[in-house]
Amino acid sequence: NWTVEDSATGKEILHNVNLNVRKGEIVGLQGLMGAGRTEFAMSIFGNPSHYHIKSGEIFLNGEKVSFDKPRDAIKKGIAYVSEDRKGNGLVLIQNIKYNITLADLECLQNGLSIDENKEIQMANELKSSMNIKAPSIMQKVGNLSGGNQQKVQLAKWLFAKPKVLILDEPTRGIDVGAKYEIYQLIIELANKGKVVLMVSSEMPELLGVCDRILVMSGGKLAGEVDAKNTTQEEIMSLAAKYV
């Protein structure tokens, strides 16, 4: 029953949304521009400055939880990969190491300071496993290609060891090779038992990667389809249901 207002205008942007995602499952979230997909993702992640939650509950492993700010969501194992990697996902003037470890500095804490040797080691491991193409982890993120920036953003959240990954347009503005690598990573994470909710405007992407696709229209959940047994036409029909 997730119902949300825009804090600035007071306009209701999400109405009575109900959904569930299971461990090991990749669920797509589709809809036309303005359907409420990103608003749903960001309000779930705890963004009180933008959204007022009128009603609704979140359950994680059967436990009722609530997030007043993103830090609360992160501590419960929720990760949100923003569609706006340059504005909300990364600190472009900082290096790869800084960005990768930013979401979970507590695990690097050594007294009142950060264990820099551990930070360097873990950042190098993620740079290698994510195939981030850069001379070193000291390279500024703003100087990387779009695909490598997106890999850094994903690495940041993998560093935080999440249970649930909300991916908002995870392959927007990147080349075909990087897209394929990210698809493989998403499938691998699901195979390891992670919960994946994937927001995307690209229907072939959702049809190729997801198990189920939830379709939003006009701030409401318009329907659900089996990704393996549906068509783009059926999805578009649902997307226009409440427009």
Wavefront OBJ file of the C-alpha trace (Angstrom):
o trace
v 0.000 0.000 0.000
v 2.894 2.351 -0.801
v 1.437 5.826 -1.352
v 3.758 8.819 -1.748
v 3.445 12.586 -2.245
v 5.962 14.954 -3.783
v 7.208 17.027 -0.827
v 7.507 20.189 -2.924
v 4.103 20.166 -4.618
v 1.983 17.927 -2.391
v 0.936 15.994 -5.485
v 0.397 12.250 -5.061
v 2.937 10.509 -7.295
v 2.519 6.891 -6.162
v -0.799 5.310 -5.244
v -1.262 2.046 -3.372
v 1.696 0.186 -4.919
v 2.097 -3.442 -3.791
v 4.936 -5.683 -4.900
v 7.357 -8.330 -3.696
v 10.737 -9.564 -4.835
v 12.293 -12.855 -3.747
v 15.860 -13.942 -3.123
v 17.608 -15.040 -6.296
v 15.074 -13.267 -8.489
v 15.502 -10.401 -10.959
v 12.314 -8.364 -11.188
v 11.997 -5.595 -13.758
v 10.093 -2.352 -13.232
v 8.825 -0.850 -16.488
v 6.665 2.114 -17.420
v 6.495 5.258 -19.498
v 8.226 8.508 -18.504
v 6.524 9.848 -15.379
v 4.992 6.496 -14.409
v 6.677 6.671 -10.982
v 9.433 4.060 -11.296
v 12.324 6.198 -10.024
v 10.078 7.859 -7.440
v 9.211 4.416 -6.096
v 12.863 3.362 -5.916
v 14.053 6.572 -4.255
v 11.187 6.717 -1.747
v 11.839 3.099 -0.712
v 15.520 3.965 -0.179
v 14.650 6.739 2.297
v 14.582 10.178 0.724
v 12.439 12.378 2.997
v 13.619 15.640 1.439
v 11.900 14.733 -1.838
v 9.015 12.495 -0.808
v 6.355 12.308 1.879
v 5.227 8.743 2.586
v 1.453 8.928 3.122
v 1.000 5.216 3.769
v 2.637 1.870 3.242
v 4.926 -0.686 4.845
v 8.200 -2.350 3.879
v 9.020 -5.900 4.974
v 12.515 -7.367 4.672
v 12.813 -11.094 5.430
v 9.438 -10.875 7.190
v 10.570 -8.004 9.426
v 8.864 -4.629 9.180
v 11.440 -1.914 8.495
v 11.411 1.825 7.798
v 14.075 4.164 6.469
v 14.146 7.850 7.397
v 17.328 8.379 5.397
v 19.490 6.367 2.964
v 21.939 5.424 5.732
v 19.136 3.471 7.461
v 18.444 1.549 4.256
v 22.152 0.806 3.722
v 22.465 -0.594 7.269
v 19.580 -2.968 6.521
v 21.281 -4.198 3.355
v 19.497 -2.100 0.708
v 21.495 -0.596 -2.170
v 20.251 1.916 -4.735
v 22.190 2.410 -7.975
v 20.980 5.809 -9.170
v 20.008 6.502 -12.768
v 21.950 9.781 -12.419
v 25.420 8.438 -11.720
v 27.098 11.833 -12.176
v 24.666 13.732 -9.959
v 23.726 11.204 -7.274
v 25.848 8.086 -7.719
v 29.463 9.225 -7.780
v 31.789 11.965 -6.536
v 33.413 12.802 -9.869
v 36.283 14.895 -8.469
v 37.391 11.996 -6.259
v 39.257 8.821 -7.212
v 38.033 5.261 -7.741
v 39.157 4.144 -4.263
v 37.217 6.907 -2.531
v 34.039 6.183 -4.501
v 34.142 2.402 -4.060
v 34.472 2.512 -0.281
v 32.148 5.455 0.347
v 28.997 3.437 1.093
v 30.484 1.425 3.989
v 33.345 3.256 5.698
v 32.465 1.577 9.005
v 33.947 -1.731 7.855
v 37.271 0.073 7.313
v 37.255 1.828 10.666
v 40.345 1.403 12.833
v 39.713 3.335 16.011
v 38.985 6.908 14.961
v 40.589 6.563 11.536
v 40.300 4.519 8.333
v 42.518 1.486 7.732
v 44.043 2.737 4.473
v 45.868 -0.505 3.653
v 42.601 -2.461 3.879
v 40.824 0.237 1.852
v 43.428 0.042 -0.937
v 43.337 -3.761 -0.951
v 39.548 -4.002 -1.168
v 39.280 -1.255 -3.774
v 41.901 -2.998 -5.938
v 40.033 -6.314 -5.616
v 36.772 -4.735 -6.787
v 38.508 -2.819 -9.577
v 39.866 -6.132 -10.833
v 36.690 -8.207 -10.403
v 34.553 -5.511 -12.045
v 37.079 -5.080 -14.886
v 37.228 -1.306 -14.356
v 39.577 0.002 -17.024
v 41.825 2.606 -15.379
v 45.572 2.949 -14.633
v 44.954 2.622 -10.881
v 42.385 3.122 -8.135
v 43.783 6.657 -7.738
v 42.328 7.689 -11.117
v 39.644 10.382 -10.827
v 36.206 8.963 -11.641
v 35.321 12.028 -13.709
v 38.013 11.032 -16.221
v 36.565 7.544 -16.839
v 34.250 6.465 -19.669
v 30.529 6.131 -18.928
v 30.744 2.349 -18.746
v 33.612 2.411 -16.272
v 31.891 5.068 -14.170
v 28.863 2.795 -13.951
v 31.069 -0.128 -12.909
v 32.517 2.039 -10.126
v 28.991 2.899 -8.958
v 28.078 -0.809 -8.896
v 31.346 -1.652 -7.128
v 30.507 0.906 -4.429
v 27.321 -0.929 -3.580
v 28.852 -4.411 -3.833
v 31.439 -3.198 -1.304
v 28.543 -2.553 1.108
v 27.482 -6.246 0.788
v 23.766 -5.606 0.140
v 20.909 -8.099 0.380
v 18.697 -6.073 -1.974
v 19.881 -4.173 -5.051
v 17.646 -1.577 -6.649
v 19.145 -0.811 -10.050
v 17.762 2.312 -11.737
v 18.634 2.354 -15.459
v 21.873 0.387 -14.811
v 23.033 0.445 -18.444
v 21.970 3.945 -19.532
v 24.575 5.780 -21.625
v 27.195 3.036 -21.788
v 28.651 0.990 -24.642
v 27.551 -2.489 -25.693
v 30.563 -4.250 -24.161
v 30.027 -2.669 -20.735
v 26.292 -3.453 -20.954
v 27.020 -7.146 -21.464
v 29.389 -7.200 -18.469
v 26.764 -5.545 -16.257
v 24.080 -8.023 -17.398
v 26.404 -10.888 -16.462
v 27.030 -9.309 -13.060
v 23.297 -8.872 -12.370
v 22.601 -12.528 -13.227
v 25.547 -13.646 -11.078
v 24.285 -11.620 -8.099
v 20.821 -13.186 -8.403
v 22.392 -16.642 -8.603
v 24.107 -15.865 -5.291
v 20.733 -15.188 -3.681
v 20.606 -11.409 -3.892
v 17.278 -9.651 -4.421
v 17.364 -7.536 -7.605
v 14.783 -4.921 -8.597
v 15.745 -3.464 -11.964
v 14.203 -0.257 -13.306
v 14.738 0.113 -17.051
v 13.286 1.863 -20.097
v 14.807 -0.736 -22.433
v 12.309 -3.545 -22.920
v 14.740 -5.944 -24.684
v 16.992 -5.573 -21.636
v 14.209 -6.495 -19.218
v 12.957 -9.351 -21.395
v 16.467 -10.783 -21.633
v 17.530 -10.508 -17.990
v 14.441 -10.541 -15.744
v 12.264 -13.328 -14.348
v 9.183 -11.108 -13.923
v 8.329 -7.595 -15.095
v 6.090 -5.248 -13.110
v 4.565 -2.445 -15.156
v 3.741 0.963 -13.684
v 1.336 3.500 -15.140
v 0.314 6.870 -13.710
v 1.862 6.145 -10.315
v 0.042 2.812 -9.974
v 1.037 -0.788 -10.534
v -0.766 -1.711 -13.756
v 0.164 -5.376 -13.939
v 2.751 -8.138 -13.871
v 4.022 -10.348 -16.701
v 6.323 -13.340 -17.006
v 9.423 -12.050 -18.794
v 9.859 -15.324 -20.693
v 6.288 -15.445 -21.979
v 5.313 -11.882 -22.822
v 5.732 -9.381 -25.620
v 6.672 -5.720 -25.873
v 3.113 -5.030 -27.049
v 1.606 -6.520 -23.876
v 3.967 -4.440 -21.713
v 3.151 -1.235 -23.623
v -0.562 -1.900 -23.244
v -0.168 -2.117 -19.454
v 2.112 0.952 -19.407
v -0.679 3.035 -20.982
v -3.407 1.698 -18.692
v -3.717 4.728 -16.355
v -2.245 7.434 -18.571
l 1 2 3 4 5 6 7 8 9 10 11 12 13 14 15 16 17 18 19 20 21 22 23 24 25 26 27 28 29 30 31 32 33 34 35 36 37 38 39 40 41 42 43 44 45 46 47 48 49 50 51 52 53 54 55 56 57 58 59 60 61 62 63 64 65 66 67 68 69 70 71 72 73 74 75 76 77 78 79 80 81 82 83 84 85 86 87 88 89 90 91 92 93 94 95 96 97 98 99 100 101 102 103 104 105 106 107 108 109 110 111 112 113 114 115 116 117 118 119 120 121 122 123 124 125 126 127 128 129 130 131 132 133 134 135 136 137 138 139 140 141 142 143 144 145 146 147 148 149 150 151 152 153 154 155 156 157 158 159 160 161 162 163 164 165 166 167 168 169 170 171 172 173 174 175 176 177 178 179 180 181 182 183 184 185 186 187 188 189 190 191 192 193 194 195 196 197 198 199 200 201 202 203 204 205 206 207 208 209 210 211 212 213 214 215 216 217 218 219 220 221 222 223 224 225 226 227 228 229 230 231 232 233 234 235 236 237 238 239 240 241 242 243
